[in-house]
Amino acid sequence: MRSYRDLFRTPEFTPLFLASAANVAASTVGGLALGVLVFRATGSPLLSAVSMFGPQLAQMLGATFLLSGADRLPPRTALAGVALAFAVGTAVLALPGLPVGAVFGVVLVQGLVASLGGGVRFGLLNEILSKDGYLLGRSVFNMLAGLTQVAGYATGGALLTVLSPHDCLLLSAGCYAASALIVRLGLSARPPRASGRPSVRATWRTNALLWSSRPRRLAFLGLWIPNGLVVGCESLYVSYDTRAAGVLFACAALGMFVGDVTVGRLVPAAVRPRLTTPLLLLLSGPYLLFFLEPSVPVAAAAVTLASVGFGASLVQQERLMALTPDETAGQALGLHAAGMLTMQGVAAAIAGSVAQLTSPAAAMTVMAAGSVVVTLGLWAAGRREERLPSVVPADPVGPVSPAP
């Protein structure tokens, strides 16, 4: 599969693509509205950051108990159910006078439900496309996320000047409902990829097998930690400059789009593996400038440049798929998504806590420095892995037997 035209000619790719676009639009408009709503109510950078990225905090809990469903549930039913659950939850968040404690309760439930979404969606993408088409398809999904976030945050920022956060949350709920409808009408009914019923035991067993391989462990950690720490920086945009937060989010999404186009379409396959560390350093480096508390134009330029580095995740996912058997691809991708989003939520909480004690600009600098240190540590660990003897034991992940 060599071109975007080939992708969109592939049956079921387009409805999956459109449903994902509706999801991203809903999450950007709704997340920004919720962050502004909580910040206005509490004046707390910590609570504002956690309200926007709080669902991610529950992702690993969901991955621990529910993730076997990524390969053991019918994809169409699972994706439609996740979208409908988010539509209902977001509509509840739009209720006037909802206590802050109740807001975080809804956010927690949404995170648990979302832990299935990434594994089901990208496991299905891996199934729809040929093996050599996954990276190109995933790059299109990432570009979609970037463009939709640019439009969503810009639109969300504009809407918040004329509408209340409650109204914007209702619009977000409508987008989630539209996503569920697209899934139901546009995708065919497929059987689960793996036999057996979803269970906690099956989730634990497959997660343990996936984690037992050192190369996969390094791949997971590289996907989770460096970009999670940088998302901690992003979680402080609202408290850094409430009026310019939509602009900064849009610039971050634009940079991510550029990085995904470059890595997914323009960089030769032979060159991609060498770009992981440079891209991760680009992702964090410009945020070190926030120590100087730059003006909004300078901050926007730094954010745009940094976000090009998100293209590293495409290279890392390609390696993860090369290390993972097809029958566990959905759970591997779900574990990647859940771990990444959990780390983003944890980083948002850490960044908000540091900002409470210092300032949003200082907290961004601390999180960026942490990302640089972790990236260099993972690079050193990967170099040691390459120097190990070439004879290695067989991959312990084989066909997963049905759960009893």
Solvent accessible surface area in square Angstrom, and as a share of the most:
residue,aa,sasa,rsa
1,M,64,0.29
2,R,209,0.76
3,S,31,0.20
4,Y,66,0.25
5,R,165,0.60
6,D,49,0.25
7,L,0,0.00
8,F,81,0.34
9,R,169,0.62
10,T,22,0.13
11,P,107,0.67
12,E,31,0.14
13,F,0,0.00
14,T,49,0.29
15,P,25,0.16
16,L,1,0.00
17,F,35,0.15
18,L,86,0.43
19,A,4,0.03
20,S,6,0.04
21,A,22,0.17
22,A,17,0.14
23,N,27,0.14
24,V,27,0.15
25,A,24,0.19
26,A,0,0.00
27,S,55,0.36
28,T,3,0.02
29,V,15,0.08
30,G,7,0.06
31,G,15,0.15
32,L,2,0.01
33,A,1,0.01
34,L,8,0.04
35,G,0,0.00
36,V,8,0.05
37,L,36,0.18
38,V,4,0.02
39,F,47,0.19
40,R,154,0.56
41,A,74,0.58
42,T,52,0.30
43,G,50,0.48
44,S,16,0.10
45,P,22,0.14
46,L,50,0.25
47,L,59,0.29
48,S,2,0.01
49,A,0,0.00
50,V,22,0.13
51,S,1,0.01
52,M,20,0.09
53,F,21,0.09
54,G,4,0.04
55,P,23,0.14
56,Q,24,0.11
57,L,66,0.33
58,A,3,0.02
59,Q,5,0.02
60,M,58,0.26
61,L,87,0.44
62,G,1,0.01
63,A,0,0.00
64,T,45,0.26
65,F,83,0.34
66,L,80,0.40
67,L,0,0.00
68,S,1,0.01
69,G,1,0.01
70,A,1,0.01
71,D,6,0.03
72,R,13,0.05
73,L,55,0.27
74,P,53,0.33
75,P,2,0.01
76,R,49,0.18
77,T,92,0.53
78,A,11,0.08
79,L,7,0.04
80,A,13,0.10
81,G,37,0.35
82,V,17,0.10
83,A,3,0.03
84,L,95,0.47
85,A,39,0.30
86,F,24,0.10
87,A,11,0.09
88,V,100,0.57
89,G,10,0.10
90,T,6,0.04
91,A,38,0.30
92,V,52,0.30
93,L,6,0.03
94,A,5,0.04
95,L,94,0.47
96,P,108,0.68
97,G,74,0.71
98,L,44,0.22
99,P,88,0.56
100,V,51,0.30
101,G,56,0.54
102,A,39,0.30
103,V,6,0.04
104,F,45,0.19
105,G,35,0.34
106,V,26,0.15
107,V,5,0.03
108,L,89,0.44
109,V,87,0.50
110,Q,12,0.06
111,G,0,0.00
112,L,49,0.25
113,V,41,0.24
114,A,19,0.15
115,S,3,0.02
116,L,28,0.14
117,G,3,0.03
118,G,11,0.11
119,G,0,0.00
120,V,1,0.00
121,R,39,0.14
122,F,24,0.10
123,G,0,0.00
124,L,2,0.01
125,L,0,0.00
126,N,22,0.11
127,E,68,0.30
128,I,20,0.10
129,L,8,0.04
130,S,56,0.36
131,K,117,0.50
132,D,100,0.52
133,G,0,0.00
134,Y,10,0.04
135,L,18,0.09
136,L,14,0.07
137,G,0,0.00
138,R,19,0.07
139,S,0,0.00
140,V,9,0.05
141,F,8,0.03
142,N,19,0.10
143,M,16,0.07
144,L,17,0.09
145,A,18,0.14
146,G,0,0.00
147,L,92,0.46
148,T,21,0.12
149,Q,47,0.21
150,V,39,0.23
151,A,56,0.43
152,G,6,0.05
153,Y,24,0.09
154,A,53,0.41
155,T,64,0.37
156,G,1,0.01
157,G,24,0.23
158,A,60,0.47
159,L,41,0.20
160,L,23,0.11
161,T,112,0.65
162,V,113,0.65
163,L,66,0.33
164,S,45,0.29
165,P,8,0.05
166,H,47,0.21
167,D,59,0.30
168,C,0,0.00
169,L,2,0.01
170,L,97,0.48
171,L,90,0.45
172,S,1,0.01
173,A,11,0.08
174,G,41,0.40
175,C,44,0.26
176,Y,18,0.07
177,A,44,0.34
178,A,44,0.34
179,S,0,0.00
180,A,7,0.05
181,L,106,0.53
182,I,51,0.26
183,V,4,0.02
184,R,131,0.48
185,L,136,0.68
186,G,32,0.30
187,L,7,0.03
188,S,56,0.36
189,A,77,0.60
190,R,58,0.21
191,P,99,0.62
192,P,51,0.32
193,R,56,0.20
194,A,19,0.15
195,S,72,0.46
196,G,32,0.31
197,R,138,0.50
198,P,50,0.32
199,S,21,0.14
200,V,59,0.34
201,R,151,0.55
202,A,0,0.00
203,T,0,0.00
204,W,136,0.48
205,R,69,0.25
206,T,4,0.02
207,N,24,0.12
208,A,64,0.49
209,L,52,0.26
210,L,0,0.00
211,W,93,0.33
212,S,59,0.38
213,S,17,0.11
214,R,85,0.31
215,P,35,0.22
216,R,1,0.00
217,R,72,0.26
218,L,35,0.17
219,A,10,0.08
220,F,0,0.00
221,L,51,0.25
222,G,6,0.06
223,L,1,0.00
224,W,31,0.11
225,I,44,0.22
226,P,0,0.00
227,N,9,0.05
228,G,0,0.00
229,L,19,0.10
230,V,0,0.00
231,V,7,0.04
232,G,0,0.00
233,C,0,0.00
234,E,19,0.09
235,S,2,0.01
236,L,0,0.00
237,Y,0,0.00
238,V,1,0.00
239,S,23,0.15
240,Y,44,0.17
241,D,35,0.18
242,T,55,0.32
243,R,226,0.82
244,A,10,0.08
245,A,1,0.01
246,G,9,0.09
247,V,78,0.45
248,L,0,0.00
249,F,6,0.02
250,A,13,0.10
251,C,25,0.15
252,A,6,0.05
253,A,2,0.01
254,L,78,0.39
255,G,0,0.00
256,M,31,0.14
257,F,49,0.20
258,V,66,0.38
259,G,1,0.01
260,D,0,0.00
261,V,39,0.22
262,T,51,0.29
263,V,3,0.02
264,G,7,0.07
265,R,101,0.37
266,L,123,0.61
267,V,21,0.12
268,P,85,0.53
269,A,66,0.51
270,A,80,0.62
271,V,48,0.28
272,R,27,0.10
273,P,89,0.56
274,R,167,0.61
275,L,47,0.23
276,T,31,0.18
277,T,28,0.16
278,P,73,0.46
279,L,22,0.11
280,L,9,0.05
281,L,58,0.29
282,L,54,0.27
283,L,0,0.00
284,S,0,0.00
285,G,26,0.25
286,P,15,0.10
287,Y,1,0.00
288,L,74,0.37
289,L,87,0.43
290,F,0,0.00
291,F,143,0.59
292,L,133,0.66
293,E,110,0.49
294,P,20,0.13
295,S,67,0.43
296,V,48,0.27
297,P,100,0.63
298,V,80,0.46
299,A,0,0.00
300,A,13,0.10
301,A,65,0.50
302,A,7,0.05
303,V,0,0.00
304,T,35,0.20
305,L,97,0.48
306,A,0,0.00
307,S,1,0.01
308,V,32,0.18
309,G,0,0.00
310,F,23,0.10
311,G,0,0.00
312,A,1,0.00
313,S,15,0.10
314,L,2,0.01
315,V,9,0.05
316,Q,17,0.08
317,Q,4,0.02
318,E,58,0.26
319,R,123,0.45
320,L,0,0.00
321,M,13,0.06
322,A,86,0.67
323,L,43,0.21
324,T,10,0.06
325,P,34,0.21
326,D,85,0.44
327,E,61,0.27
328,T,2,0.01
329,A,1,0.01
330,G,0,0.00
331,Q,5,0.02
332,A,0,0.00
333,L,1,0.00
334,G,0,0.00
335,L,11,0.05
336,H,2,0.01
337,A,12,0.10
338,A,0,0.00
339,G,3,0.03
340,M,32,0.14
341,L,47,0.23
342,T,20,0.12
343,M,37,0.16
344,Q,18,0.08
345,G,0,0.00
346,V,54,0.31
347,A,0,0.00
348,A,0,0.00
349,A,27,0.21
350,I,80,0.40
351,A,0,0.00
352,G,0,0.00
353,S,47,0.30
354,V,34,0.20
355,A,6,0.04
356,Q,91,0.40
357,L,156,0.78
358,T,86,0.50
359,S,32,0.20
360,P,28,0.17
361,A,4,0.03
362,A,30,0.23
363,A,0,0.00
364,M,0,0.00
365,T,24,0.14
366,V,82,0.47
367,M,5,0.02
368,A,0,0.00
369,A,44,0.34
370,G,26,0.25
371,S,0,0.00
372,V,34,0.20
373,V,105,0.61
374,V,42,0.24
375,T,2,0.01
376,L,84,0.42
377,G,40,0.39
378,L,35,0.17
379,W,127,0.44
380,A,36,0.28
381,A,10,0.08
382,G,22,0.21
383,R,111,0.41
384,R,126,0.46
385,E,36,0.16
386,E,132,0.59
387,R,166,0.60
388,L,92,0.46
389,P,103,0.65
390,S,109,0.70
391,V,135,0.78
392,V,106,0.61
393,P,121,0.76
394,A,95,0.73
395,D,71,0.37
396,P,68,0.43
397,V,6,0.03
398,G,27,0.26
399,P,124,0.78
400,V,26,0.15
401,S,68,0.44
402,P,76,0.48
403,A,11,0.08
404,P,100,0.63
